[in-house]
Amino acid sequence: MDDKIKNRLQIEINKAYYSYKRYKADATFAILYHEKELCINKLGNLVRISDLLLKIDNHHYFINFVHTNHNNAFKAAQNLLLALDNYFNDSNTAIAIDTFDTAQTPNLVITRLTQILNEIKKNPYTRIDDENILNDII
């Protein structure tokens, strides 16, 4: 991951932590992956205008589901997955979600999201998951 992108991700995670500490505003972080290149304009039309999208590379996007708890972010990710399946007419999208925890450093959040996504890619039947998928790793 490019250092500029990583720094931007850290800033966005810290901003969400600040909003939570100051205003008790929930957030949920995710990384979206698709084999084909994703257009930011199309993807932006599939999420709420208040959600933050940050392009990591041509196949990965960081998503901050702003003001959204884990359960509602999971539902939003399912809706996004369905919309992308219909748009691309395939099922090559995967979404990793990490539970919001201000005790985790931004680097740990990024690492966990990457690990979750890697585990999702190993199983063709799992396309959305959270940190619970990491419990099976020995």
N, C-alpha and C positions, 0 to 999 in steps of 0.2 A: 504494500500500500504506500502510495506517495506520501511524503512527510507533510506536505501542505494539506492534503486531504485528511490525514490523521489528526493534525492540529485543529482543523475545522470541526471534525467530529468531537474532539475533546471539548472544544468551546461550546458546541451545541449541547453536549451532555451536561457540562457545568451550568449552562443557562437553565436547563430543565431542573437541575438540583436546586438552584437558587430560587426558581419559581415555586418549587415545592416547599422549601424552607420558609419562604416569605409569605406565600399565599395558599399553601396546602393544595397546589394545583398538581393533580396526577399527570403522569406521562408514561408512555411505554415505548421502548426502543425496539427496532426491528431492522433486519437486513433482508432485502429482497434480491433474489437471483433469477435470471432468465438466460437461457442459452443464446437467444437472439438479442441483438442490440435493442435497448429500450430507449424510446424517445421521451425526454423529460416533459414535453408538452402533453403527450398522450397520457403518460403516467400521472401527471399533475391533475388531469381531468378525472381520474379514477379515485382520488383520495379527497378528503375534505380540504378546503382552502386553508384551514388553520393548521393542518398537519405539515410538518417540515420534511422535505425530500432533499437529499444530498447525494449527488452522483459520485460514486466511488470509482467506477470504471464503466466500460460499455455494457457490463452484465450485472453490476451490483449497485444497489441504492440503499442508503441509510434512511430509515423513516423514524421520525419521532411523532408518535400519535399523541399530540398535545391534548391535555385535559382529558385523558382517556386512561381508565384503569386497565389492568391486564385482561380481564374477561372481555371487556368491550373492544379492546385492541385486537384480541383474537378473532372476534366476530368481524371486525373491519378487515382484518387480513384475509379471512375466508371470502369476504365479498370481493376484495381486490384480486384474489387468486382466481375466482370465477370470472371476473371481468377480463382478466388477462388471458385466461384459457379461451374465452370466446373471441377475443380480439386476434390472438395468434392462431387460433384453431389447433392448439396443442396443449400438452400438460407438462411443460418444462419449467414451470415457475416453482420456486421454493421460497419460503419465508421463515426466518428464524426470529423468535421473539424472546426477549429477556425481561424478567420481572424487575420492575423499578425498585432500586435499593440505593439510597444515597450513601450508604457505607461503602459501596463499590467504587473504585477509581474509574475514571473514564477509560483508561487502558484495559482494565479488567472487563468492562462492559464490551468493548470492541473485541477482545480476545474471546469472551464467552459467546458472543453472537457469531463469530467466525467458527468456533468449535461446534455450535449448535447447527449451523448451516452445513458444515462438513458431514456431520452425522446424518442429517436429513438427506443429503445427496447419496448416501450409502444405501438407503432404503427406498425403493421405487414406490412404495405405498404410502410413505410419509412425505407430505409436502409443506406442512406447517407444523412447527413444534416450538417448545420453549425449553428452558434449562433442564426440565425433567428428563429429556432425552440423554443428558449427560450422566444421569444416575446409573445407566447401564454400562458405562465405560469402566473397565477395570484397569 
